[in-house]
Amino acid sequence: MDDKEKQIDSAEKTDFNLNEVNPAEPVSEETTAAGEKGRLTVWVVYATAIVSIFSSLQFGYNTGVMTAPSNHIRDFLNSSYQRYGELSETGLTWLYALTVSLYAIGGAVGALAAAPMGDILGRKGGLLLNNVFSISAGLMLGTCQLADNFELLIMGRIIIGFYAGAAITIVPLFLAEIPPKNLRGAVGVNHQLAITVGILIVQCLGLFVLTSHDNWNILLALTGVIGAVEVFLLPFCPESPRWLLLNDRDKEASEKALQKYLGQDDVSAAIKEMELEYATESKEPKVGIVGLFTNKNYRKPLLISICSHAGQQFSGINAIFFYATEIYGMIWPDDDDAVTYATVGTGAINVAMTIISAFTGIPVHRNSIFTGIITLSLNLTNQQQDAWAYISLACVYCYVICFAIGPGPIPYILVAELWSQGPRPAAMSVSIQTNWLSNFVIGLTFPILQEAIGAYTFLVYMCFLICTTVFTIFFVPETKNKTFEEIVSQFRKDKDYDEDNLELGALEAGQSDGKEGVSSPKTE
């Protein structure tokens, strides 16, 4: 492209001004129908497969990667720490728990970093940059044993956590922006499915393939290989048309991307729809994180958002995925084969229930019942009553099933529904951070609780589940079959609600926090 062509291209891009779009302009039938009857194109399939298999899957992979080689990792931590002195059993437990759980701290930071990555570089650009962290972490995790350096293992866990936090924030947004509207649900579910498949794959690899003390580090390092493959395959995907139009202000590039994703030459209706959507959203002032906490009108929905995400993690579900072999070791302390197949069964059930829940959407919250029975059966199992061992296994599986079709996806959907467009990005950001930090607490404390109180550990989670259930019954409003406006209007009925304070808080938040970006997965 010569200088003259570059100037023309630059001028065309600069002349496109979204502020000139009139949100009150009547919407034609053609615009309203844009994407309503879209078809699944090769480019949508390709992009969905690439980001799901190589980004979403890595989140699940690294969630479950420490489960199978836990004994080898403990031995490595113990021997590598010797240069500092002797490490007690309790100290080793804390060090192992910290190594596992720091993944969540990295995830919390990554989720925050996803905002500038996704907004400035684009959805595809953000995911490409993110693989730098995946490859770096893979190198650290793969060489830590050779270097006899447990610090490399810990640093690798933090960095791959950063990758996972950014990936699961950007991927759902990308998948929501590339297909026709009528296919968004079918495309979006691949993100959650890939996460569960990642957990199952790493369990199978760790329990049946990479099983020795000489190759457990290869299991951890494979995440970098997955990231490297994505670097070569992702550039072929067109960028998100919505990002190109609304963030990059490149209408021509957006049209070209839409033509590929929609499989049609005339995409003017889809362009018009995005312009009107932007104009409508821009009418409401943005609210930052500071505004959420300082404006009393937001207290109740903010409390619900935080408690729903904290309750999801304090149900103890990630204790099962982080420490599955230790849990099943309590059931079958002398039967390694039983522990192996029970662990793989957990991953398989999680995948199956994710597929089923995509079609049913049935909310179930009976985990507290199963945690109580797990506690009873584990104690009776210790008395060598084999029947109770299988009851314990059944309860753990039922626990996973109930989570997959209930508390698992609900907090993300609920938070998206509770907030209007202005404060929604900030509210989602706070909720995601709550989720990751709660995940860290669970990962850090489970081995300690298990060592201290054994089978009674699940009673702790049962208490949290009961509290979450009671809170949900009395404080969480019904959102089924209601519009966003109808849901938000329920909070305006509170006696402490102040319309003037709402506008002032939004203005102050906008001035102090600046422009809000993409800070959390978008739920359709």
Summary of the structure (lengths in Angstrom):
residues: 524
radius of gyration: 24.3
end to end distance: 39.8
largest distance: 83.8
contacts: 1854
relative contact order: 0.14
helix: 77%
strand: 0%
